[in-house]
Amino acid sequence: ICAREENGYFMNQFRFAERATYWAADNIAESIFMQHQREEYPNPSWIVCGAGTGNTATTIGRYIRHHQQHTKVCVADPEHSVTYDYWRTGQPPAAPVGASRIEGIGRPRVEESFVRAVVDEMVQVEDAASYAAMAVVNELLGRPRYCGPSTGTIFNGVCQVLQAMRQAGERGTVVGLLCDGGARYLDKYYDPDWDGFAECQPGAIRQHAERLRSFLGLSPLDPNEDFIVK
């Protein structure tokens, strides 16, 4: 609209993001594999990340294929993002959708730097599940208000992959890219009165927290205490 009516320009810094990264070496994928060389399973079974521009997922997927690794890539996508449906159908939406409530990931339009062919699996994560996972990750790390919402989304993806591996009797490692800190969200996701929580179904955040805690073997929440993200 700006270009048409105001003679303006759309400066799209994301369009060719995946081309700005040399995907064969010297990138985040290479760092992951190098760090795992001393682990029991040197090559991860899965790497789970989110998708903003899609550059991270694309870089990792291309690196894996270039080096003929058996690792698979899973992308966790939040509500109100087109990336999951695009990966599943190959068709971009006819019109942009509403904005994602999970800062850092989720897009209202398909970014050209997301190459769906190098992604093996995608999961769509409810916002309530992302908020719940923030609290669970913080508890596991012993650091209150440590992580941000996209970390919650990706951690849900990690747990879904682990659950599928468990059910299939598979052993291995799963890497999750937990990429945002919580300090910038003290007046949003860490504020119990934040308006965004009201957009979730009543009790949904607590239910997702209980589900994650059960899967991870953590003690149940106190039924006499209100659940808050902290």
Accessible surface in RSA format (square Angstrom, percent):
REM  Atomic radii and reference values for relative SASA: ProtOr
REM  Chains: A
REM  Algorithm: Lee & Richards
REM  Probe-radius: 1.40
REM  Slices: 20
REM RES _ NUM      All-atoms   Total-Side   Main-Chain    Non-polar    All polar
REM                ABS   REL    ABS   REL    ABS   REL    ABS   REL    ABS   REL
RES ILE A   1   145.32  82.7 112.32  83.7  33.01  79.6 112.32  80.9  33.01  89.6
RES CYS A   2    75.22  56.9  68.29  76.2   6.93  16.3  37.39  94.7  37.83  40.8
RES ALA A   3    61.32  56.4  46.83  72.3  14.49  33.0  47.09  66.3  14.23  37.7
RES ARG A   4   176.11  73.9 140.87  71.8  35.25  83.9  78.16 106.8  97.95  59.4
RES GLU A   5   113.94  65.4  80.60  61.0  33.35  79.4  29.81  57.7  84.13  68.7
RES GLU A   6   130.26  74.8 105.99  80.2  24.27  57.8  37.85  73.2  92.41  75.4
RES ASN A   7   127.49  87.9 112.39 108.6  15.10  36.3  30.03  72.3  97.46  94.2
RES GLY A   8    20.05  24.7   0.00   N/A  20.05  24.7  14.50  39.8   5.55  12.4
RES TYR A   9   185.60  86.7 157.84  89.8  27.76  72.2 117.47  88.3  68.14  84.0
RES PHE A  10   142.57  71.3 114.28  70.8  28.30  73.6 118.04  71.6  24.53  70.2
RES MET A  11   158.16  81.9 142.13  94.1  16.03  38.2 125.94 107.1  32.22  42.7
RES ASN A  12    38.34  26.4  16.68  16.1  21.66  52.1   9.10  21.9  29.24  28.3
RES GLN A  13   137.42  76.8 104.90  76.7  32.52  77.4  61.54 131.0  75.88  57.5
RES PHE A  14    68.10  34.1  68.10  42.2   0.00   0.0  68.10  41.3   0.00   0.0
RES ARG A  15   108.91  45.7 108.18  55.1   0.74   1.8  13.24  18.1  95.67  58.0
RES PHE A  16    91.67  45.9  84.39  52.3   7.28  18.9  86.05  52.2   5.62  16.1
RES ALA A  17    19.02  17.5  12.31  19.0   6.71  15.3  17.92  25.2   1.11   2.9
RES GLU A  18     8.46   4.9   7.84   5.9   0.62   1.5   0.34   0.6   8.12   6.6
RES ARG A  19   162.58  68.3 128.74  65.6  33.85  80.6  54.04  73.9 108.54  65.8
RES ALA A  20    92.71  85.2  49.69  76.7  43.01  97.9  61.21  86.2  31.50  83.4
RES THR A  21    36.35  25.9  30.79  31.2   5.57  13.3  20.74  27.9  15.61  23.6
RES TYR A  22   149.82  69.9 137.38  78.2  12.44  32.4 104.93  78.9  44.89  55.3
RES TRP A  23    87.48  35.1  87.48  42.3   0.00   0.0  67.28  35.9  20.20  32.8
RES ALA A  24     7.53   6.9   6.52  10.1   1.01   2.3   6.52   9.2   1.01   2.7
RES ALA A  25    32.04  29.5  32.04  49.4   0.00   0.0  32.04  45.1   0.00   0.0
RES ASP A  26   126.34  88.5 106.89 106.4  19.45  46.0  25.94  61.1 100.39 100.1
RES ASN A  27    16.92  11.7   1.72   1.7  15.20  36.6  14.85  35.7   2.08   2.0
RES ILE A  28    76.16  43.3  66.30  49.4   9.86  23.8  70.73  50.9   5.43  14.7
RES ALA A  29     0.00   0.0   0.00   0.0   0.00   0.0   0.00   0.0   0.00   0.0
RES GLU A  30    48.47  27.8  48.47  36.7   0.00   0.0   5.54  10.7  42.93  35.1
RES SER A  31    50.37  42.6  46.75  62.4   3.61   8.3  18.39  39.2  31.97  44.8
RES ILE A  32    13.51   7.7  11.59   8.6   1.92   4.6  13.51   9.7   0.00   0.0
RES PHE A  33     7.90   4.0   7.85   4.9   0.05   0.1   7.90   4.8   0.00   0.0
RES MET A  34   131.23  68.0 116.28  77.0  14.96  35.6 100.60  85.5  30.64  40.6
RES GLN A  35   133.92  74.9 109.80  80.2  24.12  57.4  44.15  94.0  89.77  68.1
RES HIS A  36    29.80  16.3  29.80  20.7   0.00   0.0  20.13  20.7   9.67  11.3
RES GLN A  37   103.37  57.8  84.40  61.7  18.96  45.2  41.37  88.1  62.00  47.0
RES ARG A  38   237.30  99.6 201.16 102.5  36.15  86.1  78.77 107.7 158.53  96.1
RES GLU A  39    90.39  51.9  80.53  60.9   9.86  23.5   7.58  14.7  82.81  67.6
RES GLU A  40   140.03  80.4 103.90  78.6  36.13  86.0  53.21 102.9  86.83  70.9
RES TYR A  41    62.48  29.2  61.13  34.8   1.36   3.5  55.74  41.9   6.74   8.3
RES PRO A  42    59.68  43.5  59.68  54.4   0.00   0.0  59.68  49.3   0.00   0.0
RES ASN A  43    70.66  48.7  58.34  56.4  12.31  29.6  13.28  32.0  57.37  55.5
RES PRO A  44     2.08   1.5   0.00   0.0   2.08   7.6   0.00   0.0   2.08  12.9
RES SER A  45    34.03  28.8  22.64  30.2  11.40  26.3  18.11  38.6  15.92  22.3
RES TRP A  46    40.48  16.2  40.48  19.6   0.00   0.0  29.48  15.7  11.00  17.8
RES ILE A  47     0.00   0.0   0.00   0.0   0.00   0.0   0.00   0.0   0.00   0.0
RES VAL A  48     0.00   0.0   0.00   0.0   0.00   0.0   0.00   0.0   0.00   0.0
RES CYS A  49     2.08   1.6   2.08   2.3   0.00   0.0   2.08   5.3   0.00   0.0
RES GLY A  50     9.36  11.5   0.00   N/A   9.36  11.5   1.77   4.9   7.59  17.0
RES ALA A  51     1.01   0.9   0.51   0.8   0.50   1.1   1.01   1.4   0.00   0.0
RES GLY A  52    14.52  17.9   0.00   N/A  14.52  17.9   4.76  13.1   9.76  21.9
RES THR A  53    24.78  17.6  21.71  22.0   3.07   7.3  12.61  16.9  12.17  18.4
RES GLY A  54     2.54   3.1   0.00   N/A   2.54   3.1   1.25   3.4   1.29   2.9
RES ASN A  55    32.11  22.1  31.58  30.5   0.53   1.3   4.70  11.3  27.41  26.5
RES THR A  56    51.80  36.8  47.77  48.4   4.03   9.6  14.50  19.5  37.30  56.4
RES ALA A  57     0.08   0.1   0.00   0.0   0.08   0.2   0.00   0.0   0.08   0.2
RES THR A  58     0.18   0.1   0.18   0.2   0.00   0.0   0.18   0.2   0.00   0.0
RES THR A  59     2.70   1.9   2.21   2.2   0.49   1.2   2.31   3.1   0.39   0.6
RES ILE A  60     0.00   0.0   0.00   0.0   0.00   0.0   0.00   0.0   0.00   0.0
RES GLY A  61     0.00   0.0   0.00   N/A   0.00   0.0   0.00   0.0   0.00   0.0
RES ARG A  62    59.61  25.0  56.23  28.7   3.38   8.0  11.86  16.2  47.75  28.9
RES TYR A  63    15.33   7.2  15.33   8.7   0.00   0.0   0.00   0.0  15.33  18.9
RES ILE A  64     3.38   1.9   3.38   2.5   0.00   0.0   3.38   2.4   0.00   0.0
RES ARG A  65   100.77  42.3  82.31  42.0  18.46  43.9  56.84  77.7  43.93  26.6
RES HIS A  66    99.70  54.5  72.42  50.3  27.27  69.8  48.77  50.3  50.92  59.3
RES HIS A  67    76.86  42.0  54.78  38.1  22.09  56.5  38.42  39.6  38.44  44.7
RES GLN A  68   155.19  86.8 131.64  96.2  23.55  56.1  40.99  87.3 114.20  86.6
RES GLN A  69    52.88  29.6  37.74  27.6  15.14  36.1   1.50   3.2  51.38  39.0
RES HIS A  70   171.95  94.0 153.43 106.6  18.51  47.4 110.46 113.8  61.49  71.5
RES THR A  71     6.54   4.7   0.02   0.0   6.53  15.6   0.38   0.5   6.16   9.3
RES LYS A  72   100.27  48.9 100.27  61.5   0.00   0.0  45.42  40.9  54.86  58.4
RES VAL A  73     0.00   0.0   0.00   0.0   0.00   0.0   0.00   0.0   0.00   0.0
RES CYS A  74     0.00   0.0   0.00   0.0   0.00   0.0   0.00   0.0   0.00   0.0
RES VAL A  75     0.00   0.0   0.00   0.0   0.00   0.0   0.00   0.0   0.00   0.0
RES ALA A  76     0.00   0.0   0.00   0.0   0.00   0.0   0.00   0.0   0.00   0.0
RES ASP A  77     0.00   0.0   0.00   0.0   0.00   0.0   0.00   0.0   0.00   0.0
RES PRO A  78     0.00   0.0   0.00   0.0   0.00   0.0   0.00   0.0   0.00   0.0
RES GLU A  79    53.29  30.6  51.82  39.2   1.47   3.5  17.33  33.5  35.96  29.4
RES HIS A  80    76.77  42.0  60.94  42.4  15.83  40.5  49.42  50.9  27.36  31.8
RES SER A  81     7.14   6.0   0.00   0.0   7.14  16.4   0.00   0.0   7.14  10.0
RES VAL A  82     5.94   3.9   3.26   2.9   2.69   6.5   5.74   5.0   0.21   0.6
RES THR A  83     7.65   5.4   7.43   7.5   0.21   0.5   3.43   4.6   4.22   6.4
RES TYR A  84    47.67  22.3  47.67  27.1   0.00   0.0  11.09   8.3  36.58  45.1
RES ASP A  85    64.74  45.3  64.74  64.4   0.00   0.0  19.23  45.3  45.50  45.4
RES TYR A  86    38.82  18.1  38.32  21.8   0.51   1.3   4.70   3.5  34.13  42.1
RES TRP A  87    49.46  19.8  45.20  21.9   4.26  10.0  40.32  21.5   9.14  14.8
RES ARG A  88   137.32  57.7 110.40  56.3  26.91  64.1  42.32  57.8  94.99  57.6
RES THR A  89    67.79  48.2  40.16  40.7  27.63  65.8  43.45  58.4  24.34  36.8
RES GLY A  90    22.12  27.3   0.00   N/A  22.12  27.3   6.27  17.2  15.85  35.5
RES GLN A  91   126.93  71.0 119.91  87.6   7.02  16.7  42.03  89.5  84.91  64.4
RES PRO A  92    78.75  57.4  65.27  59.5  13.48  49.0  65.27  53.9  13.48  83.8
RES PRO A  93    51.47  37.5  24.58  22.4  26.89  97.8  36.34  30.0  15.13  94.0
RES ALA A  94   119.12 109.5  67.56 104.3  51.56 117.3  79.17 111.5  39.95 105.8
RES ALA A  95    62.52  57.5  54.03  83.4   8.49  19.3  56.68  79.8   5.84  15.5
RES PRO A  96   104.95  76.5  82.32  75.0  22.63  82.3  83.14  68.6  21.81 135.5
RES VAL A  97    62.60  41.2  47.26  42.8  15.34  37.0  54.89  47.7   7.72  20.9
RES GLY A  98    50.35  62.1   0.00   N/A  50.35  62.1  37.67 103.4  12.68  28.4
RES ALA A  99    82.22  75.6  62.64  96.7  19.58  44.5  63.32  89.2  18.90  50.1
RES SER A 100    25.98  22.0   3.93   5.2  22.05  50.8   3.93   8.4  22.05  30.9
RES ARG A 101    50.35  21.1  44.43  22.6   5.92  14.1  27.73  37.9  22.61  13.7
RES ILE A 102     1.29   0.7   0.00   0.0   1.29   3.1   0.00   0.0   1.29   3.5
RES GLU A 103    58.68  33.7  52.25  39.5   6.43  15.3  29.38  56.8  29.30  23.9
RES GLY A 104    65.78  81.1   0.00   N/A  65.78  81.1  36.94 101.4  28.84  64.6
RES ILE A 105    12.22   7.0   9.33   6.9   2.89   7.0   9.33   6.7   2.89   7.9
RES GLY A 106     6.63   8.2   0.00   N/A   6.63   8.2   0.00   0.0   6.63  14.9
RES ARG A 107    42.64  17.9  42.64  21.7   0.00   0.0  10.24  14.0  32.40  19.6
RES PRO A 108    45.21  32.9  45.21  41.2   0.00   0.0  45.21  37.3   0.00   0.0
RES ARG A 109   100.85  42.3 100.37  51.2   0.48   1.1  39.31  53.7  61.54  37.3
RES VAL A 110    29.09  19.1  15.93  14.4  13.16  31.7  17.18  14.9  11.91  32.3
RES GLU A 111    13.05   7.5  10.04   7.6   3.01   7.2   1.68   3.3  11.37   9.3
RES GLU A 112    88.68  50.9  66.62  50.4  22.06  52.5  40.76  78.8  47.92  39.1
RES SER A 113     0.00   0.0   0.00   0.0   0.00   0.0   0.00   0.0   0.00   0.0
RES PHE A 114    10.42   5.2   3.97   2.5   6.45  16.8   3.97   2.4   6.45  18.4
RES VAL A 115    40.36  26.6  37.06  33.5   3.30   8.0  40.36  35.1   0.00   0.0
RES ARG A 116    86.79  36.4  82.55  42.1   4.24  10.1  14.69  20.1  72.10  43.7
RES ALA A 117    82.48  75.8  53.74  82.9  28.73  65.4  64.73  91.2  17.75  47.0
RES VAL A 118    14.45   9.5  14.45  13.1   0.00   0.0  14.45  12.6   0.00   0.0
RES VAL A 119     8.44   5.6   0.00   0.0   8.44  20.3   0.00   0.0   8.44  22.9
RES ASP A 120    52.62  36.9  27.86  27.7  24.76  58.5  11.29  26.6  41.33  41.2
RES GLU A 121    68.50  39.3  68.50  51.8   0.00   0.0  15.90  30.8  52.60  42.9
RES MET A 122     4.73   2.4   0.00   0.0   4.73  11.3   0.00   0.0   4.73   6.3
RES VAL A 123    22.22  14.6  19.18  17.4   3.04   7.3  22.22  19.3   0.00   0.0
RES GLN A 124    83.93  46.9  58.40  42.7  25.52  60.8  15.62  33.3  68.30  51.8
RES VAL A 125     3.57   2.4   1.36   1.2   2.21   5.3   3.57   3.1   0.00   0.0
RES GLU A 126    92.13  52.9  89.09  67.4   3.03   7.2  29.54  57.1  62.59  51.1
RES ASP A 127     0.35   0.2   0.35   0.3   0.00   0.0   0.35   0.8   0.00   0.0
RES ALA A 128     3.83   3.5   3.50   5.4   0.33   0.8   3.50   4.9   0.33   0.9
RES ALA A 129     3.29   3.0   3.29   5.1   0.00   0.0   3.29   4.6   0.00   0.0
RES SER A 130     0.00   0.0   0.00   0.0   0.00   0.0   0.00   0.0   0.00   0.0
RES TYR A 131     0.33   0.2   0.33   0.2   0.00   0.0   0.33   0.2   0.00   0.0
RES ALA A 132     0.00   0.0   0.00   0.0   0.00   0.0   0.00   0.0   0.00   0.0
RES ALA A 133     0.00   0.0   0.00   0.0   0.00   0.0   0.00   0.0   0.00   0.0
RES MET A 134     0.08   0.0   0.08   0.1   0.00   0.0   0.00   0.0   0.08   0.1
RES ALA A 135    11.84  10.9   7.80  12.0   4.04   9.2   8.07  11.4   3.77  10.0
RES VAL A 136     2.31   1.5   1.73   1.6   0.58   1.4   2.31   2.0   0.00   0.0
RES VAL A 137     4.73   3.1   4.73   4.3   0.00   0.0   4.73   4.1   0.00   0.0
RES ASN A 138     2.78   1.9   1.78   1.7   1.00   2.4   1.89   4.5   0.89   0.9
RES GLU A 139    91.07  52.3  68.66  51.9  22.42  53.4  42.39  82.0  48.68  39.7
RES LEU A 140    85.06  47.4  51.19  36.6  33.87  85.1  55.01  38.6  30.05  80.9
RES LEU A 141    91.86  51.2  67.71  48.4  24.15  60.7  71.99  50.6  19.87  53.5
RES GLY A 142    59.66  73.6   0.00   N/A  59.66  73.6  33.79  92.7  25.86  57.9
RES ARG A 143   128.01  53.7 125.58  64.0   2.43   5.8  33.62  45.9  94.39  57.2
RES PRO A 144   108.79  79.3  90.04  82.1  18.75  68.2  92.57  76.4  16.21 100.8
RES ARG A 145   113.54  47.7 106.17  54.1   7.37  17.6  20.00  27.3  93.54  56.7
RES TYR A 146    92.62  43.2  85.81  48.8   6.81  17.7  50.22  37.7  42.40  52.3
RES CYS A 147     4.43   3.4   4.14   4.6   0.30   0.7   4.43  11.2   0.00   0.0
RES GLY A 148     0.00   0.0   0.00   N/A   0.00   0.0   0.00   0.0   0.00   0.0
RES PRO A 149     0.00   0.0   0.00   0.0   0.00   0.0   0.00   0.0   0.00   0.0
RES SER A 150     2.09   1.8   2.09   2.8   0.00   0.0   0.01   0.0   2.08   2.9
RES THR A 151     1.58   1.1   1.58   1.6   0.00   0.0   0.70   0.9   0.88   1.3
RES GLY A 152     0.00   0.0   0.00   N/A   0.00   0.0   0.00   0.0   0.00   0.0
RES THR A 153     0.00   0.0   0.00   0.0   0.00   0.0   0.00   0.0   0.00   0.0
RES ILE A 154     1.21   0.7   1.21   0.9   0.00   0.0   1.21   0.9   0.00   0.0
RES PHE A 155    23.57  11.8  23.57  14.6   0.00   0.0  23.57  14.3   0.00   0.0
RES ASN A 156     2.22   1.5   1.61   1.6   0.61   1.5   0.21   0.5   2.01   1.9
RES GLY A 157     0.00   0.0   0.00   N/A   0.00   0.0   0.00   0.0   0.00   0.0
RES VAL A 158    15.14  10.0  15.14  13.7   0.00   0.0  15.14  13.2   0.00   0.0
RES CYS A 159     5.59   4.2   4.51   5.0   1.08   2.5   4.39  11.1   1.20   1.3
RES GLN A 160    70.18  39.2  62.58  45.7   7.59  18.1  23.74  50.5  46.44  35.2
RES VAL A 161    10.10   6.6   7.54   6.8   2.56   6.2   9.98   8.7   0.12   0.3
RES LEU A 162    62.57  34.8  59.67  42.7   2.90   7.3  59.67  41.9   2.90   7.8
RES GLN A 163    82.27  46.0  82.27  60.1   0.00   0.0   7.12  15.2  75.15  57.0
RES ALA A 164    57.75  53.1  51.11  78.9   6.64  15.1  53.53  75.4   4.22  11.2
RES MET A 165    10.54   5.5   8.81   5.8   1.73   4.1  10.54   9.0   0.00   0.0
RES ARG A 166   155.46  65.3 135.43  69.0  20.03  47.7  61.31  83.8  94.15  57.1
RES GLN A 167   141.93  79.4 102.00  74.5  39.93  95.1  43.65  92.9  98.28  74.5
RES ALA A 168    67.35  61.9  29.42  45.4  37.94  86.3  41.99  59.1  25.36  67.2
RES GLY A 169    64.83  79.9   0.00   N/A  64.83  79.9  35.85  98.4  28.98  64.9
RES GLU A 170    98.65  56.6  81.67  61.8  16.98  40.4  33.03  63.9  65.62  53.6
RES ARG A 171   189.46  79.6 161.65  82.4  27.81  66.2  63.95  87.4 125.52  76.1
RES GLY A 172    21.91  27.0   0.00   N/A  21.91  27.0   1.14   3.1  20.78  46.5
RES THR A 173    34.37  24.4  30.46  30.9   3.91   9.3  34.37  46.2   0.00   0.0
RES VAL A 174    26.97  17.7   0.85   0.8  26.13  63.0   0.85   0.7  26.13  70.9
RES VAL A 175    19.29  12.7  15.98  14.5   3.31   8.0  19.29  16.8   0.00   0.0
RES GLY A 176    24.93  30.7   0.00   N/A  24.93  30.7   2.17   5.9  22.76  51.0
RES LEU A 177    29.05  16.2  25.61  18.3   3.44   8.7  29.05  20.4   0.00   0.0
RES LEU A 178    84.91  47.3  50.89  36.4  34.03  85.5  50.92  35.8  33.99  91.5
RES CYS A 179    86.50  65.4  48.29  53.9  38.21  89.8  38.31  97.1  48.19  52.0
RES ASP A 180    29.03  20.3  17.28  17.2  11.75  27.8  23.65  55.7   5.38   5.4
RES GLY A 181    44.31  54.6   0.00   N/A  44.31  54.6  30.08  82.5  14.23  31.9
RES GLY A 182     1.14   1.4   0.00   N/A   1.14   1.4   0.00   0.0   1.14   2.5
RES ALA A 183    84.27  77.5  67.77 104.6  16.50  37.5  70.74  99.6  13.53  35.8
RES ARG A 184   178.92  75.1 146.58  74.7  32.34  77.0  55.17  75.4 123.75  75.0
RES TYR A 185     7.49   3.5   7.48   4.3   0.00   0.0   2.84   2.1   4.64   5.7
RES LEU A 186    86.23  48.0  75.99  54.4  10.24  25.7  76.14  53.5  10.09  27.2
RES ASP A 187   119.32  83.6  98.69  98.2  20.64  48.8  43.81 103.1  75.51  75.3
RES LYS A 188    54.83  26.7  54.83  33.6   0.00   0.0  29.82  26.8  25.01  26.6
RES TYR A 189     0.60   0.3   0.33   0.2   0.27   0.7   0.33   0.2   0.27   0.3
RES TYR A 190     4.74   2.2   0.00   0.0   4.74  12.3   0.73   0.5   4.01   4.9
RES ASP A 191    46.34  32.5  44.25  44.0   2.08   4.9   7.73  18.2  38.61  38.5
RES PRO A 192    80.87  58.9  56.16  51.2  24.71  89.8  61.15  50.5  19.72 122.6
RES ASP A 193   123.17  86.3 100.58 100.1  22.59  53.4  32.72  77.0  90.46  90.2
RES TRP A 194    41.78  16.8  33.01  16.0   8.77  20.6  24.06  12.8  17.73  28.8
RES ASP A 195   115.90  81.2 109.57 109.1   6.34  15.0  35.41  83.3  80.50  80.3
RES GLY A 196     3.78   4.7   0.00   N/A   3.78   4.7   3.10   8.5   0.68   1.5
RES PHE A 197    35.50  17.8  27.59  17.1   7.91  20.6  27.59  16.7   7.91  22.6
RES ALA A 198    90.67  83.4  53.70  82.9  36.97  84.1  66.31  93.4  24.36  64.5
RES GLU A 199   106.28  61.0  73.12  55.3  33.17  79.0  37.45  72.4  68.83  56.2
RES CYS A 200    19.30  14.6   3.40   3.8  15.91  37.4   8.49  21.5  10.81  11.7
RES GLN A 201   139.86  78.2 133.50  97.6   6.36  15.1  49.76 105.9  90.10  68.3
RES PRO A 202   124.65  90.8  97.47  88.9  27.17  98.8 108.84  89.9  15.81  98.3
RES GLY A 203    44.38  54.7   0.00   N/A  44.38  54.7  29.94  82.2  14.45  32.4
RES ALA A 204    11.59  10.7  10.53  16.3   1.06   2.4  11.32  15.9   0.27   0.7
RES ILE A 205    24.77  14.1  24.08  17.9   0.69   1.7  24.08  17.3   0.69   1.9
RES ARG A 206    61.36  25.8  60.03  30.6   1.33   3.2  39.57  54.1  21.79  13.2
RES GLN A 207   122.10  68.3 113.49  82.9   8.62  20.5  41.42  88.2  80.69  61.2
RES HIS A 208    33.13  18.1  32.50  22.6   0.63   1.6  25.64  26.4   7.49   8.7
RES ALA A 209     0.13   0.1   0.13   0.2   0.00   0.0   0.13   0.2   0.00   0.0
RES GLU A 210    57.05  32.8  53.80  40.7   3.25   7.7  32.38  62.6  24.67  20.1
RES ARG A 211   104.62  43.9  94.26  48.0  10.36  24.7  76.97 105.2  27.65  16.8
RES LEU A 212     0.32   0.2   0.32   0.2   0.00   0.0   0.32   0.2   0.00   0.0
RES ARG A 213    16.68   7.0  16.68   8.5   0.00   0.0   1.37   1.9  15.31   9.3
RES SER A 214    88.89  75.1  64.33  85.8  24.56  56.6  33.75  71.9  55.14  77.3
RES PHE A 215    37.07  18.5  21.16  13.1  15.91  41.4  28.81  17.5   8.26  23.7
RES LEU A 216    57.27  31.9  27.33  19.6  29.94  75.3  32.57  22.9  24.70  66.5
RES GLY A 217    66.99  82.6   0.00   N/A  66.99  82.6  34.23  93.9  32.76  73.4
RES LEU A 218    45.63  25.4  32.87  23.5  12.76  32.1  35.13  24.7  10.50  28.3
RES SER A 219    75.95  64.2  63.21  84.4  12.74  29.3  45.76  97.5  30.18  42.3
RES PRO A 220   110.16  80.3  92.96  84.7  17.21  62.6  95.50  78.8  14.67  91.2
RES LEU A 221    33.42  18.6  25.47  18.2   7.95  20.0  27.70  19.5   5.72  15.4
RES ASP A 222    65.11  45.6  51.90  51.7  13.21  31.2  24.92  58.6  40.20  40.1
RES PRO A 223   117.13  85.4  87.92  80.1  29.21 106.2  89.92  74.2  27.21 169.1
RES ASN A 224   139.31  96.1 102.27  98.8  37.04  89.2  31.27  75.3 108.04 104.4
RES GLU A 225   108.09  62.1 100.91  76.3   7.17  17.1  34.13  66.0  73.96  60.4
RES ASP A 226   136.10  95.3 111.98 111.5  24.12  57.0  30.29  71.3 105.81 105.5
RES PHE A 227    46.45  23.2  17.98  11.1  28.47  74.1  21.92  13.3  24.53  70.2
RES ILE A 228    76.57  43.6  69.17  51.5   7.40  17.8  73.32  52.8   3.26   8.8
RES VAL A 229    10.13   6.7   3.03   2.7   7.10  17.1   3.03   2.6   7.10  19.3
RES LYS A 230   126.79  61.9 123.44  75.7   3.35   8.0  71.95  64.8  54.84  58.4
END  Absolute sums over single chains surface
CHAIN  1 A    12815.1      10098.1       2717.0       6581.0       6234.1
END  Absolute sums over all chains
TOTAL         12815.1      10098.1       2717.0       6581.0       6234.1
